[in-house]
């Protein structure tokens, strides 16, 4: 179990920082070694590992990051009657309306979750879009009034600073993890499983 002292925290953050440097350093060194004659040479095994790290970053991580930023293909929204039925089904299963809104708005204070913010959320949730269309104004107003009744208060007019989660519209936030990171994580996960497997095998052999 990781320690909880300040020095443990500093050590862990330092390790994470160094692991994040693996990819950029690997790319820089690999490209430099191909383009110019370096005044020094790393051991062959280390050069091979750095080349793998650079290849993983350039050929796997960057293309995957680009792919995941593509616009989602939304299904055609159901008819208004079905949308209202779905809204009421969700509406009737909210135990804590205030907390429900705060969670969808990333923990924003209630004062920043105003009427237009809630309409933005419903527009994504039930219409699969982030673009305003006047044709849906009446429907969104109806949903917003229902939410006000559920909250037991009126939402403030206008738009606050709160940003709702719109899972199919928001940018996918990605953070690169090096092959070294995965190797360390795998070894930490695999070692206990291996010991458990051997212990079970030994138990079975003793029972025979």
N, C-alpha and C positions, 0 to 999 in steps of 0.2 A: 504494500500500500504506500502511495506517495506521501511524503511528509507534508506538514502544513505550516512549517516555519517560514519566515521571510527568506532565509537563505535557500531553502528548498524551492521556493517559488522562483527566486532569481536563477537558480541552476536550471530549472525546467524551462523557463523562458529563454535562457541562453542557448540551451540545446535546440529548442524549436527554431530560434533565429538562425543558428548555424545550419540546421537541416534545410531551411528555406534558401540558403545561399548555394546549396549544392547544384541546383539546376542552372542558374545564371553563370556560375563559375565553370560548370561543365561545358556549356555552350560556348563561352568566351574562349576557354582553353582549346576546345576541339577545333573551332574555326581558326584560331590563331595558329595552331600547329599545322593546319592544312595550307594556310596562306603564306606564312613566313617561317623562317628558320629560327626557332627559339633558342636562347642562350643556355637553356637547361632542358633536361629530359626527365620526365617522371618515369617510375617503373612501368614496365609494359602492362602489368595487371591493372594498375591504377589508371593508365591511359585508356585501357579497354572499358573499364567501369565508367569513366567520365564520358566516353563516347556513347555508351548505352544510356546514361542519364540524359545526354544532349538529344539523342535520338528519341527517347521516350517523351521529352518535353516538346520537341518540334513536330514529331510525327504522330503522337497520340494525344497529348494534352491540348495543344493549340487547336487542332482540327475538331476535337470533341467540344471544346469551349465554343468555337464558332458554330458548330452544329446545334448546340443546345440553346443558342440565342435566336434561332429561327422562330418566326411567328407560329403560334399554335394553330392547328386546323380545328376550329370549333364546329360542332354539329349545328344544324339548323335549329334555332330555338323552337320549342313546342308552342302550340297556340296559347292565346292569353288565358283561356280557361284552365289549361293544364299548368301553366306557369303559376296561376293563383293557387291552384290546388297544392302545388309543390311548396309555394310560399307559406301557406297555412300549415302544411305538415311540419315545416321547419319551425314556424312561429309557435306552434303548440308544444314544441319540445325544447323550449329554452327555459331552463330553471332560473337563471339569473341574467336578465336582459342587459343590465349595465356591464356586467363582467363579459358577457357575450360580445358586446360591441367593442369593449376595450381590447379583448384578445384579437379580434379581427383587425383592429386598428393598431396593432403592434404595441399595445400597452399605453397608448396615448391617453392623456387626461381627458375626462368627459367634456371639459370646456372647449377642447379643440375638435371634438367630433360634432360637427354641425349638420344641418339638413342636407346641404349639397354633398357633404362627405358621405352621408348615409346613402344618398341617391347614387353616387358613384359606385358604392359597394353593391347595391341591388342591381345596378345596370350590368355589372360584370357577372354577378351570381346567377341572375335569371335571364339575362339577354345575351350573355357571352360576348360582350363588347365593351370597349372603353371609349367608344365614340358616341358623342351626344346625338340623339335623334329626337326631334320634337314630337314625333309620332308616339313616343313612349312616355311623354311627360306625365300624362294623366295616370298611367299605370304606376309609375315610380312614385308619384305623389300619394297614391293610394297605399302603397307598401310603406311609405314613410310615416303616414298617419297611423297605420296599424302598429308600427314600431313605437311611436309616441304613446299610444294607448298601453302597449306592453310595458314601457318604461314608467308610465304614470306621470309623465311630464312632457312639455313641449321642447323640441330641439331648437337650438338657437339658429336663426336665419343666417344664410351665407355659407362660407367655406372656411374651415379652420386649417391648421397646419398638419392635422393627422393624415396619415396615408394608410389606406387599407391594404390588406393582402389580396392580390389578384393573381392567383397562382399561375394562370395561363397567359397572363399579360406582362407580369413583372420580369425584369431581367434576372437571369439565372446567375446567382453569385457563386463563383468558383474560386477555389484556392488550390494552387498546385502542390502536390505532394511528390517528393522525389522517390525514386526506386529505393534509395537508402531508407527513407521513412517507411515504406511498405515492408521492406525486409525486416526492420527492427520491430514493427507492429506484428508482423507474421510470427517472428520468433517468440515474441511475448505471448501471443495467443496460442501458438502451436505447442510450446514447451509444456504448459500445464495439461493440455489435452493428451499429449504423448505419455506423460506420467500416469494419468488416469487410465489410459488404454493399457499400459503395461501392468498397472496394479490389478485391473480387472482380469487380464490374461493370467497373471500369477495366481489370482484367487481361483480361477477356473481350473488351473493345473493342480492346485492343492486339493481341490474338491474331488478330482478324479480318482 
